[in-house]
Amino acid sequence: MTGDETTVPENVQRFEVLLYLSLMLDALSFPFREVPANLTESQVMTTNLISAGLILMFVHMVRLAARRHRNWARWVLLGALALSVVSLAAVVGVEGWETDSVVDAVSSALTAAGLYYSFTGDARGWFDA
């Protein structure tokens, strides 16, 4: 027992599952992404480490929001989604729809759906506690 016996509301569970699915999709798709030819090996390694670090940070944010009632973590995730959507729109505007951008769009949709659940229904009181 960890002292965390509180029953998690259904919408918070949906939020958690959808965001973890989104992050899993990001993590699984990352090794298959096309690497620009003008990057050196150390730049590719640095990009990979930063991406892995961000994914781990977002996993922690989801846990803080879903299990520890941290409202600020939910807002950080919402801000990150907004930045992702703006970035995706810019990439699609320049390069069009490619496999990477479709995966990013699906990931963003999963995140948006999860965040929707975190702001509605029985999740409202969870973040006031």
C-alpha positions as CSV (number, residue, x, y, z in Angstrom):
1,M,0.0,0.0,0.0
2,T,1.3,3.4,-1.0
3,G,-1.3,5.4,0.8
4,D,-3.0,6.3,-2.5
5,E,-6.3,4.4,-1.9
6,T,-8.5,7.1,-3.3
7,T,-10.8,6.0,-6.1
8,V,-9.8,7.7,-9.4
9,P,-12.8,9.2,-11.2
10,E,-13.7,7.6,-14.6
11,N,-12.8,10.7,-16.6
12,V,-9.4,10.9,-14.9
13,Q,-8.8,7.3,-15.8
14,R,-9.7,8.0,-19.5
15,F,-7.3,11.0,-19.4
16,E,-4.5,8.9,-18.1
17,V,-5.0,6.1,-20.5
18,L,-5.3,8.3,-23.6
19,L,-2.2,10.4,-22.7
20,Y,-0.2,7.2,-22.0
21,L,-1.3,5.9,-25.4
22,S,-0.2,9.1,-27.0
23,L,3.2,9.0,-25.4
24,M,3.6,5.3,-26.2
25,L,2.8,6.1,-29.9
26,D,5.4,8.9,-29.8
27,A,8.0,6.6,-28.2
28,L,7.4,3.7,-30.6
29,S,7.4,5.9,-33.7
30,F,10.5,7.9,-33.0
31,P,13.1,5.3,-34.1
32,F,11.3,5.1,-37.5
33,R,11.4,8.8,-38.2
34,E,13.4,10.1,-41.1
35,V,16.6,11.8,-40.0
36,P,17.7,14.8,-42.0
37,A,20.9,14.1,-44.0
38,N,22.6,17.3,-42.8
39,L,22.7,16.2,-39.2
40,T,25.9,14.8,-37.7
41,E,25.9,11.7,-35.6
42,S,26.2,13.7,-32.4
43,Q,23.3,15.9,-33.3
44,V,21.1,12.9,-34.0
45,M,22.2,11.4,-30.6
46,T,21.4,14.7,-28.9
47,T,18.0,14.9,-30.6
48,N,17.2,11.4,-29.5
49,L,18.2,12.0,-25.9
50,I,16.1,15.2,-25.7
51,S,13.1,13.4,-27.2
52,A,13.4,10.6,-24.7
53,G,13.8,13.1,-21.9
54,L,10.6,15.0,-23.0
55,I,8.6,11.8,-23.2
56,L,9.7,10.7,-19.7
57,M,8.9,14.2,-18.4
58,F,5.4,14.0,-19.9
59,V,4.9,10.6,-18.4
60,H,5.7,12.1,-15.0
61,M,3.3,15.0,-15.7
62,V,0.5,12.6,-16.5
63,R,1.1,10.7,-13.3
64,L,1.2,13.9,-11.3
65,A,-2.1,15.0,-12.7
66,A,-3.9,11.7,-12.7
67,R,-2.6,10.3,-9.4
68,R,-1.4,13.3,-7.3
69,H,-4.2,15.8,-8.2
70,R,-1.7,18.3,-9.6
71,N,-3.8,20.8,-11.6
72,W,-0.7,22.7,-12.8
73,A,0.6,19.5,-14.5
74,R,-2.6,19.2,-16.4
75,W,-2.2,22.9,-17.6
76,V,1.4,22.2,-18.6
77,L,0.2,19.2,-20.7
78,L,-2.4,21.5,-22.3
79,G,0.3,24.1,-23.1
80,A,2.5,21.4,-24.6
81,L,-0.4,20.2,-26.8
82,A,-1.0,23.7,-28.0
83,L,2.7,24.0,-29.0
84,S,2.5,20.6,-30.7
85,V,-0.5,21.6,-32.8
86,V,1.1,24.8,-33.9
87,S,4.3,22.9,-34.8
88,L,2.3,20.3,-36.6
89,A,0.4,22.9,-38.6
90,A,3.7,24.5,-39.6
91,V,5.2,21.2,-40.8
92,V,2.1,20.2,-42.7
93,G,2.0,23.6,-44.3
94,V,5.5,23.3,-45.6
95,E,5.9,19.5,-46.3
96,G,2.3,18.3,-46.5
97,W,1.0,15.2,-44.9
98,E,3.7,12.5,-44.5
99,T,3.8,9.5,-42.3
100,D,5.5,11.4,-39.5
101,S,2.9,14.2,-39.5
102,V,0.0,11.7,-39.6
103,V,1.5,9.9,-36.5
104,D,1.9,13.3,-34.8
105,A,-1.7,14.2,-35.6
106,V,-3.0,10.9,-34.2
107,S,-0.9,11.5,-31.1
108,S,-2.2,15.0,-30.7
109,A,-5.8,13.8,-31.2
110,L,-5.3,11.2,-28.4
111,T,-3.8,13.9,-26.1
112,A,-6.7,16.4,-26.9
113,A,-9.3,13.7,-26.1
114,G,-7.5,12.9,-22.9
115,L,-7.3,16.5,-21.8
116,Y,-10.9,17.0,-22.7
117,Y,-11.8,14.3,-20.2
118,S,-9.6,15.9,-17.6
119,F,-11.6,19.1,-17.7
120,T,-15.1,17.5,-17.8
121,G,-17.5,15.4,-15.8
122,D,-16.3,13.7,-12.6
123,A,-12.7,14.9,-13.2
124,R,-13.5,18.5,-12.2
125,G,-13.5,17.9,-8.4
126,W,-10.3,15.7,-8.7
127,F,-8.1,18.7,-9.4
128,D,-9.7,20.9,-6.7
129,A,-8.7,18.5,-3.9
